[in-house]
Amino acid sequence: MATVRVIIKGRCERKEFTEPFRQCVEMLEGIGVTYRVNPTGTEEPADFVFFFQSYPHEFLRTDLARLRRENPFAPFFFILGVCCEGMLRTASPLDSPFYRYVHGWNGKETEQIRLFLTDQPSLFSLPLTAEYDEIAQWENPVELTSPLPKEEGTVKKCLILTHFGPFGNDSAMNRLLADEYEQLGYEPVFSGKTLPDAFTGTILADADNSPPEKILKTIQRLRRQFADNDFTVYVDSPRFDEKNGTIQAGVTRVLPKIR
């Protein structure tokens, strides 16, 4: 394993940081990672930087800019004290999308950091320019991340909607869906212009580039007709709020087209 370097900045001895700091240090020592607390200089670029921030603007913009230049690829993770409440609502954004208030600390953060530092996919694998919805989508998934595999000993069909409302404008996408589900052991059925009165199996729909309001209305109409079916909708690049709205409209899951 290559040498991993971690920097810890701030007044981590404060009582409010006791538990997060203990868990972070215990995790780092558990995987054999050395760390430096408030170093005066930088020997080599760090792989990860913790900030235990006690109050707004404790870390000056000039200092953060220098740290970013010295550690261009390291996620900056801010653990925010109670005095930082409301900072993000007063036009004082952090120099990172990754942060957690101490009152919201639940221990899951250390596992995500451990995964990142051991070269495994984690929250901190997201780009340093990630936005709120991308972070929220990772932390609060509202859908399954892949199609359901076929159950052994059963014969299942999937109905691909090709000509209904805003769905199915891309025939190539419909064919890709059919191929993918065939690999999972399903028998794909294309709906054609007229939907069947009844269907037993999984329903698949390509949302294409349709306006969100049309997508939601069509989903609601479909859910009324096929109340008991597993129902998956594919969207180009769904945002977190769009996924939530689509789930609430009645689908089982929302999946991005590019995976």
C-alpha positions in Angstrom: 0.0 0.0 0.0 1.4 3.4 -0.9 2.1 5.9 1.8 -1.1 7.8 2.7 -0.8 11.2 4.3 -3.5 12.9 6.4 -3.5 16.4 7.9 -5.8 17.5 10.8 -6.4 21.2 11.3 -8.1 23.1 14.1 -8.7 23.0 17.8 -9.6 19.3 17.9 -9.0 19.2 21.7 -12.3 21.1 22.3 -14.9 19.1 24.2 -17.4 19.3 21.3 -15.0 17.5 19.0 -14.0 14.8 21.5 -16.0 11.9 19.9 -15.5 12.8 16.2 -11.7 13.3 16.8 -11.4 10.0 18.7 -13.2 8.0 16.0 -11.2 9.6 13.2 -7.8 9.0 15.0 -8.9 5.4 15.9 -9.8 4.7 12.2 -6.5 6.2 10.9 -4.4 4.2 13.3 -6.4 1.1 12.6 -5.4 1.2 8.9 -1.9 2.3 9.6 -2.2 5.9 8.3 0.1 8.5 9.9 -1.4 11.9 10.5 -0.2 15.4 11.4 -2.1 17.7 13.6 -1.7 21.4 12.7 1.6 21.0 10.9 3.7 24.1 10.3 4.8 23.1 6.9 3.9 20.6 4.1 6.4 17.8 3.4 4.4 16.1 0.7 0.9 16.6 -0.7 -1.8 15.1 1.7 -4.4 12.6 0.6 -7.0 13.9 3.0 -7.5 17.0 5.2 -9.7 17.2 8.3 -10.8 20.7 9.5 -12.2 20.8 13.1 -13.8 24.2 12.8 -14.9 25.9 16.0 -16.4 29.2 14.7 -17.1 30.9 11.3 -14.0 32.1 9.4 -11.6 30.3 11.7 -9.7 29.2 8.6 -9.0 32.2 6.5 -9.6 32.1 2.7 -6.0 32.9 2.0 -4.9 29.9 4.2 -7.4 27.6 2.6 -6.3 28.7 -0.9 -2.7 27.9 0.1 -3.6 24.5 1.5 -5.5 23.7 -1.7 -2.5 24.6 -3.8 -0.3 22.4 -1.7 -2.8 19.5 -1.6 -4.7 19.7 -4.9 -6.3 16.3 -4.9 -7.1 15.9 -1.2 -10.8 16.1 -0.1 -11.3 18.9 2.6 -13.7 17.5 5.2 -15.0 20.1 7.7 -16.3 19.0 11.1 -18.3 22.1 12.2 -18.8 23.1 15.8 -22.0 24.5 17.2 -20.9 28.1 16.6 -20.8 27.5 12.9 -24.6 27.0 12.8 -26.1 29.0 10.0 -22.8 29.9 8.4 -23.8 28.4 5.1 -27.1 30.4 5.2 -25.2 33.7 5.5 -23.3 33.6 2.2 -20.2 32.0 3.8 -19.8 28.8 1.9 -17.1 26.3 2.8 -14.2 25.5 0.5 -15.5 22.0 0.1 -18.8 20.1 -0.4 -17.9 17.7 2.4 -18.9 18.8 5.9 -20.7 17.5 9.0 -22.0 19.4 12.1 -20.9 17.8 15.3 -24.5 17.3 16.4 -25.1 15.3 13.2 -22.1 13.1 13.6 -23.1 9.4 13.5 -19.9 7.5 13.0 -20.7 6.6 9.4 -18.3 9.3 8.2 -15.2 7.5 9.5 -16.2 4.4 7.4 -16.5 6.5 4.3 -13.0 8.1 5.0 -11.6 4.6 5.6 -12.9 3.4 2.2 -11.5 6.4 0.4 -8.0 6.1 2.0 -7.9 2.4 1.1 -8.7 3.1 -2.6 -12.3 2.0 -2.4 -15.4 3.9 -3.7 -16.8 6.2 -1.1 -18.5 9.5 -0.6 -15.1 11.2 -0.9 -14.6 9.7 -4.3 -17.0 12.3 -5.6 -15.2 15.2 -7.4 -14.0 18.1 -5.3 -16.5 20.3 -7.2 -19.5 18.1 -6.2 -22.7 20.0 -5.4 -25.3 19.5 -2.7 -27.6 17.3 -4.7 -24.8 14.9 -5.5 -23.7 14.7 -1.9 -27.3 14.2 -0.8 -27.9 11.5 -3.4 -24.9 9.5 -2.1 -25.9 9.9 1.6 -29.6 9.4 1.1 -30.3 7.0 -1.7 -33.9 6.8 -2.7 -33.7 4.0 -5.3 -32.1 0.7 -6.0 -28.9 1.2 -8.0 -29.4 -1.6 -10.5 -32.1 -3.7 -12.1 -33.5 -6.6 -10.1 -32.1 -10.0 -11.1 -34.4 -12.7 -12.1 -35.4 -15.1 -9.4 -34.3 -18.6 -9.9 -37.0 -21.0 -11.2 -39.3 -18.3 -12.4 -40.2 -16.9 -15.8 -40.4 -13.1 -15.7 -41.2 -10.6 -18.3 -40.4 -6.9 -18.6 -42.6 -4.5 -20.4 -40.7 -1.7 -22.2 -42.9 1.3 -22.9 -42.2 2.4 -26.5 -45.1 4.7 -27.4 -46.8 6.1 -24.4 -46.9 9.8 -23.4 -43.4 11.2 -23.1 -41.7 7.8 -22.8 -39.9 5.7 -25.4 -38.8 8.3 -27.9 -35.3 6.7 -28.2 -35.6 3.3 -29.9 -31.9 2.6 -29.3 -32.4 3.1 -25.6 -35.3 0.7 -25.6 -33.1 -1.9 -27.3 -30.4 -1.4 -24.7 -32.9 -2.0 -22.0 -34.1 -5.1 -23.7 -30.5 -6.4 -24.0 -29.7 -5.6 -20.4 -32.8 -7.4 -19.0 -32.3 -10.4 -21.3 -28.8 -10.8 -19.7 -30.6 -10.8 -16.3 -32.9 -13.6 -17.5 -36.0 -11.6 -18.3 -38.2 -11.9 -21.5 -38.5 -8.3 -22.9 -41.8 -7.3 -24.4 -42.2 -4.0 -26.3 -45.5 -2.2 -25.6 -46.1 -0.7 -29.0 -48.6 2.1 -29.4 -51.3 0.5 -27.2 -50.7 -0.6 -23.6 -52.0 -4.0 -22.5 -55.0 -4.0 -20.2 -53.0 -6.0 -17.7 -49.3 -7.1 -17.3 -47.5 -9.2 -14.8 -43.8 -8.3 -14.5 -41.4 -5.3 -14.5 -42.3 -2.1 -16.3 -39.4 -0.1 -17.8 -39.7 3.4 -19.2 -37.2 5.8 -20.8 -38.0 9.4 -19.7 -36.0 10.8 -22.6 -35.9 14.6 -22.5 -39.5 15.2 -21.5 -40.4 18.0 -19.1 -40.5 16.8 -15.5 -44.2 17.7 -15.0 -45.2 15.5 -18.0 -43.1 12.7 -16.7 -44.7 12.9 -13.2 -48.3 12.9 -14.7 -47.5 10.0 -16.9 -46.0 8.0 -14.0 -49.1 8.7 -11.9 -51.4 7.5 -14.7 -49.3 4.4 -15.2 -49.3 3.6 -11.5 -53.1 3.7 -11.4 -53.3 1.3 -14.3 -50.5 -1.1 -13.1 -50.8 -0.7 -9.3 -48.8 -3.8 -8.3 -46.0 -3.9 -10.8 -42.3 -3.2 -10.2 -41.8 0.1 -12.2 -38.4 1.5 -13.2 -37.8 4.9 -15.0 -34.5 5.8 -16.7 -33.5 9.5 -16.7 -30.5 11.2 -18.3 -28.9 12.7 -15.2 -31.5 12.8 -12.4 -30.9 15.3 -9.6 -31.7 14.4 -6.0 -35.0 16.4 -5.9 -36.1 15.0 -9.2 -35.5 11.4 -8.0 -37.5 12.1 -4.9 -40.4 13.6 -6.9 -40.4 10.7 -9.3 -40.4 8.1 -6.5 -43.3 9.9 -4.8 -45.2 9.9 -8.1 -45.2 6.1 -7.9 -42.2 4.4 -9.5 -40.2 1.8 -7.7 -36.8 3.2 -8.7 -35.1 5.9 -10.8 -31.9 5.0 -12.6 -29.5 7.2 -14.6 -29.0 6.2 -18.3 -25.3 6.5 -17.9 -24.0 4.1 -15.2 
